[in-house]
Amino acid sequence: MGIWQRLLLFGAVSLRAGGGAAAWLGGSRTMVCRRQLSGAESETLKQRRTQIMSRGLPKQKPIEGVKQVIVVASGKGGVGKSTTAVNLALALAANDSSKAIGLLDVDVYGPSIPKMMNLKGNPELSQSNLMKPLLNYGIACMSMGFLVEESEPVVWRGLIVMSAVEKLLRQILYFFDFKVDWGQLDYLVVDMPPGTGDVQLSVSQNIPITGAVIVSTPQDIALLDAHKGAEMFRKVHVPVLGLIQNMSVFQCPKCKHKTHIFGADGARKLAQTLGLEVLGDIPLHLNIREASDTGQPIVFSQPDSDEAKAYLRIAVEVVRRLPSPSE
């Protein structure tokens, strides 16, 4: 047990100068507090702690030109978060062609947006030395994957990762001094890395997020991490719009028999526990995987398929839960 844990366990110690706060008895390591803080001292200590913590948190700054930011997150990897983010961005554009959509990939260690969006190359510079996002299917995209070779591993420690993410969000690439020109976007969909660590906190604390979408399979192991992800956003005061149950069911293409490979309705049970709603179900389907691997997302390449329609319905539910930009 550390010294701070001992102090918390045995009570607050007077901070006034003079007079020992505690004594050691018989050479033992038992600390006995002689005095406790008065009510006024306790309140002063709380205020001081609040001031110190507030100084340590970054001030949120909106991304220039972006009206609303939607983060797509999961507590666990391998649940289809990036596929969901890509198709959600395309579905938002398909549902309302008047809206301008951007897609930001902050999955530093495993950026997959370039492949899914069929994009390669380095971002160009405008005449004003602003970095221009790459564009495909009408979606403006920015990713760490544009800065490294596809097969090159990104081996960074936590502080460097946080710096890179913060500079992407602040519209500056991590080793250049050029800003990114997003133009005017109605929605910026952010593909978050799995987990609840430095990157997630950095994103949540640096920019005002309109809402978070949690992606999970119905499997119990995935739901445990999805629960943590939802609670993390709540702790940093980010509204959770709802859950998406991915890989909800598999239908045999030959006999049409349906099998719940990862379990049935797990995300719905979690949503009920959290007081949230399920935005929609995405089936486990070969077409979704093949479309993503070939850089032809299913909402774009097969818009009339049942799988694409599932994403389109989810996009409607997401927008329905967003506040108006003027609020």
Contacts in CASP RR format, 6 or more apart in sequence:
PFRMAT RR
TARGET T0000
AUTHOR 0000-0000-0000
METHOD contacts of the structure
MODEL  1
MGIWQRLLLFGAVSLRAGGGAAAWLGGSRTMVCRRQLSGAESETLKQRRT
QIMSRGLPKQKPIEGVKQVIVVASGKGGVGKSTTAVNLALALAANDSSKA
IGLLDVDVYGPSIPKMMNLKGNPELSQSNLMKPLLNYGIACMSMGFLVEE
SEPVVWRGLIVMSAVEKLLRQILYFFDFKVDWGQLDYLVVDMPPGTGDVQ
LSVSQNIPITGAVIVSTPQDIALLDAHKGAEMFRKVHVPVLGLIQNMSVF
QCPKCKHKTHIFGADGARKLAQTLGLEVLGDIPLHLNIREASDTGQPIVF
SQPDSDEAKAYLRIAVEVVRRLPSPSE
1 9 0 8 1.000
6 31 0 8 1.000
7 13 0 8 1.000
10 31 0 8 1.000
10 32 0 8 1.000
10 33 0 8 1.000
11 33 0 8 1.000
11 36 0 8 1.000
12 33 0 8 1.000
12 36 0 8 1.000
12 37 0 8 1.000
12 42 0 8 1.000
12 45 0 8 1.000
13 21 0 8 1.000
13 22 0 8 1.000
13 33 0 8 1.000
13 35 0 8 1.000
13 37 0 8 1.000
14 21 0 8 1.000
14 34 0 8 1.000
14 35 0 8 1.000
14 36 0 8 1.000
14 37 0 8 1.000
14 41 0 8 1.000
15 37 0 8 1.000
15 41 0 8 1.000
15 45 0 8 1.000
16 41 0 8 1.000
20 34 0 8 1.000
21 33 0 8 1.000
21 34 0 8 1.000
21 35 0 8 1.000
22 31 0 8 1.000
22 32 0 8 1.000
22 33 0 8 1.000
22 34 0 8 1.000
23 32 0 8 1.000
23 34 0 8 1.000
24 30 0 8 1.000
24 31 0 8 1.000
25 32 0 8 1.000
37 45 0 8 1.000
57 205 0 8 1.000
58 166 0 8 1.000
58 205 0 8 1.000
58 206 0 8 1.000
60 205 0 8 1.000
60 206 0 8 1.000
60 207 0 8 1.000
60 208 0 8 1.000
61 170 0 8 1.000
61 206 0 8 1.000
61 207 0 8 1.000
62 207 0 8 1.000
62 208 0 8 1.000
63 69 0 8 1.000
63 169 0 8 1.000
63 171 0 8 1.000
63 182 0 8 1.000
63 188 0 8 1.000
63 207 0 8 1.000
64 171 0 8 1.000
64 182 0 8 1.000
65 182 0 8 1.000
65 183 0 8 1.000
65 184 0 8 1.000
65 185 0 8 1.000
66 182 0 8 1.000
66 185 0 8 1.000
66 188 0 8 1.000
67 185 0 8 1.000
67 186 0 8 1.000
67 187 0 8 1.000
67 325 0 8 1.000
68 186 0 8 1.000
68 187 0 8 1.000
68 188 0 8 1.000
68 210 0 8 1.000
68 322 0 8 1.000
68 325 0 8 1.000
69 187 0 8 1.000
69 188 0 8 1.000
69 190 0 8 1.000
69 207 0 8 1.000
69 208 0 8 1.000
69 209 0 8 1.000
69 210 0 8 1.000
69 211 0 8 1.000
70 88 0 8 1.000
70 187 0 8 1.000
70 188 0 8 1.000
70 189 0 8 1.000
70 190 0 8 1.000
70 209 0 8 1.000
70 210 0 8 1.000
70 211 0 8 1.000
70 212 0 8 1.000
70 213 0 8 1.000
70 241 0 8 1.000
70 318 0 8 1.000
70 322 0 8 1.000
71 189 0 8 1.000
71 190 0 8 1.000
71 192 0 8 1.000
71 203 0 8 1.000
71 209 0 8 1.000
71 211 0 8 1.000
71 212 0 8 1.000
71 213 0 8 1.000
71 238 0 8 1.000
72 81 0 8 1.000
72 84 0 8 1.000
72 85 0 8 1.000
72 88 0 8 1.000
72 189 0 8 1.000
72 190 0 8 1.000
72 191 0 8 1.000
72 192 0 8 1.000
72 212 0 8 1.000
72 213 0 8 1.000
72 215 0 8 1.000
73 81 0 8 1.000
73 192 0 8 1.000
73 194 0 8 1.000
73 195 0 8 1.000
73 200 0 8 1.000
73 212 0 8 1.000
73 213 0 8 1.000
73 214 0 8 1.000
73 215 0 8 1.000
73 229 0 8 1.000
73 233 0 8 1.000
74 80 0 8 1.000
74 81 0 8 1.000
74 192 0 8 1.000
74 194 0 8 1.000
74 195 0 8 1.000
74 214 0 8 1.000
74 215 0 8 1.000
74 216 0 8 1.000
74 222 0 8 1.000
74 225 0 8 1.000
74 226 0 8 1.000
74 229 0 8 1.000
75 194 0 8 1.000
75 195 0 8 1.000
75 196 0 8 1.000
75 214 0 8 1.000
75 216 0 8 1.000
75 222 0 8 1.000
75 225 0 8 1.000
75 226 0 8 1.000
75 228 0 8 1.000
75 229 0 8 1.000
76 194 0 8 1.000
76 195 0 8 1.000
76 216 0 8 1.000
76 221 0 8 1.000
76 222 0 8 1.000
76 224 0 8 1.000
76 225 0 8 1.000
76 226 0 8 1.000
77 194 0 8 1.000
77 195 0 8 1.000
78 194 0 8 1.000
79 194 0 8 1.000
79 215 0 8 1.000
79 216 0 8 1.000
79 217 0 8 1.000
79 222 0 8 1.000
79 226 0 8 1.000
79 246 0 8 1.000
79 247 0 8 1.000
80 215 0 8 1.000
80 246 0 8 1.000
80 247 0 8 1.000
81 191 0 8 1.000
81 192 0 8 1.000
81 194 0 8 1.000
81 215 0 8 1.000
82 105 0 8 1.000
82 107 0 8 1.000
82 112 0 8 1.000
82 113 0 8 1.000
82 116 0 8 1.000
82 191 0 8 1.000
83 116 0 8 1.000
83 246 0 8 1.000
83 288 0 8 1.000
83 292 0 8 1.000
83 297 0 8 1.000
84 213 0 8 1.000
84 215 0 8 1.000
84 244 0 8 1.000
84 246 0 8 1.000
84 282 0 8 1.000
84 311 0 8 1.000
85 103 0 8 1.000
85 113 0 8 1.000
85 189 0 8 1.000
85 190 0 8 1.000
85 191 0 8 1.000
86 103 0 8 1.000
86 113 0 8 1.000
86 116 0 8 1.000
86 117 0 8 1.000
86 191 0 8 1.000
86 292 0 8 1.000
86 297 0 8 1.000
87 297 0 8 1.000
87 298 0 8 1.000
87 299 0 8 1.000
87 308 0 8 1.000
87 311 0 8 1.000
88 189 0 8 1.000
88 213 0 8 1.000
88 311 0 8 1.000
88 314 0 8 1.000
88 315 0 8 1.000
88 318 0 8 1.000
89 101 0 8 1.000
89 102 0 8 1.000
89 103 0 8 1.000
89 139 0 8 1.000
89 187 0 8 1.000
89 189 0 8 1.000
90 101 0 8 1.000
90 137 0 8 1.000
90 139 0 8 1.000
90 297 0 8 1.000
90 299 0 8 1.000
90 300 0 8 1.000
90 311 0 8 1.000
91 299 0 8 1.000
91 308 0 8 1.000
91 311 0 8 1.000
91 312 0 8 1.000
91 314 0 8 1.000
91 315 0 8 1.000
92 99 0 8 1.000
92 101 0 8 1.000
92 187 0 8 1.000
92 189 0 8 1.000
92 315 0 8 1.000
92 318 0 8 1.000
92 319 0 8 1.000
93 99 0 8 1.000
93 101 0 8 1.000
93 137 0 8 1.000
93 138 0 8 1.000
93 139 0 8 1.000
94 299 0 8 1.000
94 303 0 8 1.000
94 312 0 8 1.000
94 315 0 8 1.000
95 312 0 8 1.000
95 315 0 8 1.000
95 316 0 8 1.000
95 319 0 8 1.000
96 319 0 8 1.000
99 186 0 8 1.000
99 187 0 8 1.000
100 140 0 8 1.000
100 183 0 8 1.000
100 184 0 8 1.000
100 185 0 8 1.000
100 186 0 8 1.000
100 187 0 8 1.000
101 138 0 8 1.000
101 139 0 8 1.000
101 140 0 8 1.000
101 185 0 8 1.000
101 186 0 8 1.000
101 187 0 8 1.000
101 188 0 8 1.000
101 189 0 8 1.000
102 133 0 8 1.000
102 139 0 8 1.000
102 140 0 8 1.000
102 141 0 8 1.000
102 182 0 8 1.000
102 185 0 8 1.000
102 187 0 8 1.000
102 188 0 8 1.000
102 189 0 8 1.000
103 113 0 8 1.000
103 117 0 8 1.000
103 139 0 8 1.000
103 140 0 8 1.000
103 141 0 8 1.000
103 142 0 8 1.000
103 188 0 8 1.000
103 189 0 8 1.000
103 191 0 8 1.000
104 141 0 8 1.000
104 142 0 8 1.000
104 143 0 8 1.000
104 168 0 8 1.000
104 169 0 8 1.000
104 188 0 8 1.000
104 189 0 8 1.000
104 190 0 8 1.000
104 191 0 8 1.000
105 111 0 8 1.000
105 112 0 8 1.000
105 113 0 8 1.000
105 114 0 8 1.000
105 141 0 8 1.000
105 142 0 8 1.000
105 143 0 8 1.000
105 144 0 8 1.000
105 145 0 8 1.000
105 191 0 8 1.000
106 144 0 8 1.000
106 165 0 8 1.000
106 168 0 8 1.000
106 169 0 8 1.000
106 190 0 8 1.000
106 191 0 8 1.000
106 192 0 8 1.000
106 193 0 8 1.000
106 199 0 8 1.000
106 203 0 8 1.000
107 113 0 8 1.000
107 144 0 8 1.000
107 191 0 8 1.000
107 192 0 8 1.000
107 193 0 8 1.000
107 194 0 8 1.000
108 144 0 8 1.000
108 154 0 8 1.000
108 156 0 8 1.000
108 161 0 8 1.000
108 164 0 8 1.000
108 165 0 8 1.000
108 193 0 8 1.000
108 199 0 8 1.000
109 154 0 8 1.000
109 156 0 8 1.000
109 161 0 8 1.000
109 193 0 8 1.000
110 154 0 8 1.000
110 193 0 8 1.000
111 143 0 8 1.000
111 144 0 8 1.000
111 145 0 8 1.000
113 119 0 8 1.000
113 141 0 8 1.000
113 143 0 8 1.000
113 145 0 8 1.000
113 191 0 8 1.000
114 120 0 8 1.000
114 141 0 8 1.000
114 143 0 8 1.000
114 145 0 8 1.000
114 146 0 8 1.000
114 150 0 8 1.000
115 150 0 8 1.000
115 293 0 8 1.000
115 295 0 8 1.000
116 292 0 8 1.000
116 295 0 8 1.000
116 297 0 8 1.000
117 134 0 8 1.000
117 136 0 8 1.000
117 137 0 8 1.000
117 139 0 8 1.000
117 141 0 8 1.000
117 295 0 8 1.000
117 297 0 8 1.000
118 136 0 8 1.000
118 294 0 8 1.000
118 295 0 8 1.000
118 296 0 8 1.000
119 134 0 8 1.000
119 136 0 8 1.000
119 141 0 8 1.000
119 143 0 8 1.000
119 146 0 8 1.000
121 134 0 8 1.000
121 146 0 8 1.000
122 146 0 8 1.000
122 147 0 8 1.000
123 131 0 8 1.000
123 132 0 8 1.000
123 133 0 8 1.000
123 134 0 8 1.000
123 142 0 8 1.000
123 146 0 8 1.000
123 173 0 8 1.000
123 180 0 8 1.000
124 131 0 8 1.000
124 132 0 8 1.000
125 131 0 8 1.000
125 132 0 8 1.000
125 178 0 8 1.000
126 132 0 8 1.000
126 181 0 8 1.000
128 181 0 8 1.000
129 178 0 8 1.000
129 179 0 8 1.000
130 178 0 8 1.000
130 179 0 8 1.000
130 180 0 8 1.000
130 181 0 8 1.000
131 142 0 8 1.000
131 171 0 8 1.000
131 173 0 8 1.000
131 176 0 8 1.000
131 178 0 8 1.000
131 179 0 8 1.000
131 180 0 8 1.000
131 181 0 8 1.000
132 180 0 8 1.000
132 181 0 8 1.000
133 140 0 8 1.000
133 141 0 8 1.000
133 142 0 8 1.000
133 180 0 8 1.000
133 181 0 8 1.000
133 182 0 8 1.000
134 140 0 8 1.000
134 141 0 8 1.000
134 142 0 8 1.000
134 146 0 8 1.000
135 141 0 8 1.000
137 297 0 8 1.000
137 300 0 8 1.000
140 182 0 8 1.000
140 183 0 8 1.000
140 185 0 8 1.000
142 168 0 8 1.000
142 180 0 8 1.000
142 182 0 8 1.000
144 154 0 8 1.000
144 164 0 8 1.000
144 168 0 8 1.000
147 173 0 8 1.000
147 174 0 8 1.000
147 175 0 8 1.000
148 154 0 8 1.000
156 164 0 8 1.000
158 198 0 8 1.000
160 174 0 8 1.000
161 198 0 8 1.000
161 199 0 8 1.000
162 198 0 8 1.000
162 199 0 8 1.000
162 202 0 8 1.000
163 174 0 8 1.000
164 174 0 8 1.000
165 199 0 8 1.000
165 202 0 8 1.000
165 203 0 8 1.000
166 202 0 8 1.000
166 206 0 8 1.000
167 173 0 8 1.000
167 174 0 8 1.000
168 174 0 8 1.000
168 180 0 8 1.000
169 202 0 8 1.000
169 203 0 8 1.000
169 206 0 8 1.000
169 207 0 8 1.000
170 206 0 8 1.000
171 179 0 8 1.000
171 180 0 8 1.000
171 182 0 8 1.000
172 178 0 8 1.000
172 179 0 8 1.000
172 180 0 8 1.000
173 180 0 8 1.000
182 188 0 8 1.000
186 325 0 8 1.000
190 203 0 8 1.000
190 209 0 8 1.000
192 199 0 8 1.000
192 200 0 8 1.000
192 203 0 8 1.000
193 199 0 8 1.000
193 200 0 8 1.000
194 225 0 8 1.000
195 225 0 8 1.000
195 228 0 8 1.000
195 229 0 8 1.000
196 228 0 8 1.000
196 229 0 8 1.000
196 232 0 8 1.000
200 229 0 8 1.000
200 232 0 8 1.000
201 232 0 8 1.000
201 236 0 8 1.000
203 209 0 8 1.000
204 232 0 8 1.000
204 233 0 8 1.000
204 236 0 8 1.000
204 238 0 8 1.000
205 236 0 8 1.000
209 238 0 8 1.000
209 239 0 8 1.000
210 239 0 8 1.000
210 322 0 8 1.000
210 323 0 8 1.000
211 238 0 8 1.000
211 239 0 8 1.000
211 240 0 8 1.000
211 241 0 8 1.000
211 321 0 8 1.000
211 322 0 8 1.000
212 230 0 8 1.000
212 233 0 8 1.000
212 238 0 8 1.000
212 239 0 8 1.000
212 240 0 8 1.000
212 241 0 8 1.000
213 240 0 8 1.000
213 241 0 8 1.000
213 242 0 8 1.000
213 243 0 8 1.000
213 244 0 8 1.000
213 279 0 8 1.000
213 318 0 8 1.000
214 226 0 8 1.000
214 229 0 8 1.000
214 230 0 8 1.000
214 233 0 8 1.000
214 240 0 8 1.000
214 242 0 8 1.000
214 243 0 8 1.000
214 244 0 8 1.000
215 226 0 8 1.000
215 243 0 8 1.000
215 244 0 8 1.000
215 246 0 8 1.000
216 222 0 8 1.000
216 223 0 8 1.000
216 225 0 8 1.000
216 226 0 8 1.000
216 243 0 8 1.000
216 244 0 8 1.000
216 245 0 8 1.000
216 246 0 8 1.000
216 267 0 8 1.000
216 270 0 8 1.000
217 223 0 8 1.000
217 245 0 8 1.000
217 246 0 8 1.000
217 247 0 8 1.000
217 248 0 8 1.000
217 262 0 8 1.000
217 267 0 8 1.000
218 245 0 8 1.000
218 247 0 8 1.000
218 248 0 8 1.000
218 260 0 8 1.000
218 262 0 8 1.000
218 263 0 8 1.000
218 264 0 8 1.000
218 265 0 8 1.000
218 266 0 8 1.000
218 267 0 8 1.000
219 262 0 8 1.000
219 263 0 8 1.000
219 266 0 8 1.000
220 266 0 8 1.000
222 262 0 8 1.000
223 266 0 8 1.000
223 267 0 8 1.000
223 269 0 8 1.000
223 270 0 8 1.000
226 243 0 8 1.000
226 267 0 8 1.000
226 270 0 8 1.000
227 270 0 8 1.000
227 273 0 8 1.000
227 274 0 8 1.000
230 240 0 8 1.000
230 243 0 8 1.000
230 274 0 8 1.000
230 276 0 8 1.000
233 239 0 8 1.000
233 240 0 8 1.000
234 240 0 8 1.000
240 274 0 8 1.000
240 276 0 8 1.000
241 279 0 8 1.000
241 317 0 8 1.000
241 318 0 8 1.000
241 321 0 8 1.000
241 322 0 8 1.000
242 271 0 8 1.000
242 276 0 8 1.000
242 277 0 8 1.000
242 278 0 8 1.000
242 279 0 8 1.000
242 321 0 8 1.000
243 267 0 8 1.000
243 270 0 8 1.000
243 271 0 8 1.000
243 274 0 8 1.000
243 276 0 8 1.000
243 277 0 8 1.000
243 278 0 8 1.000
243 279 0 8 1.000
244 267 0 8 1.000
244 278 0 8 1.000
244 279 0 8 1.000
244 280 0 8 1.000
244 281 0 8 1.000
244 282 0 8 1.000
244 314 0 8 1.000
245 265 0 8 1.000
245 266 0 8 1.000
245 267 0 8 1.000
245 268 0 8 1.000
245 278 0 8 1.000
245 280 0 8 1.000
245 281 0 8 1.000
245 282 0 8 1.000
246 282 0 8 1.000
247 261 0 8 1.000
247 262 0 8 1.000
247 282 0 8 1.000
247 283 0 8 1.000
247 284 0 8 1.000
248 260 0 8 1.000
248 262 0 8 1.000
248 267 0 8 1.000
248 281 0 8 1.000
248 282 0 8 1.000
248 283 0 8 1.000
248 284 0 8 1.000
249 258 0 8 1.000
249 259 0 8 1.000
249 260 0 8 1.000
249 261 0 8 1.000
249 264 0 8 1.000
249 281 0 8 1.000
249 283 0 8 1.000
249 284 0 8 1.000
250 258 0 8 1.000
250 259 0 8 1.000
250 260 0 8 1.000
250 261 0 8 1.000
250 283 0 8 1.000
250 284 0 8 1.000
250 285 0 8 1.000
251 257 0 8 1.000
251 258 0 8 1.000
251 259 0 8 1.000
251 283 0 8 1.000
251 285 0 8 1.000
252 258 0 8 1.000
252 259 0 8 1.000
253 286 0 8 1.000
261 284 0 8 1.000
262 284 0 8 1.000
267 278 0 8 1.000
268 278 0 8 1.000
271 277 0 8 1.000
271 278 0 8 1.000
277 317 0 8 1.000
279 314 0 8 1.000
279 317 0 8 1.000
279 318 0 8 1.000
280 310 0 8 1.000
280 313 0 8 1.000
280 314 0 8 1.000
280 317 0 8 1.000
281 310 0 8 1.000
282 288 0 8 1.000
282 307 0 8 1.000
282 310 0 8 1.000
282 311 0 8 1.000
282 314 0 8 1.000
283 306 0 8 1.000
283 307 0 8 1.000
283 310 0 8 1.000
285 307 0 8 1.000
287 298 0 8 1.000
287 302 0 8 1.000
287 305 0 8 1.000
287 307 0 8 1.000
288 298 0 8 1.000
288 307 0 8 1.000
291 297 0 8 1.000
291 298 0 8 1.000
291 301 0 8 1.000
291 302 0 8 1.000
292 298 0 8 1.000
298 305 0 8 1.000
298 307 0 8 1.000
298 308 0 8 1.000
298 311 0 8 1.000
299 308 0 8 1.000
299 311 0 8 1.000
299 312 0 8 1.000
302 308 0 8 1.000
303 312 0 8 1.000
END
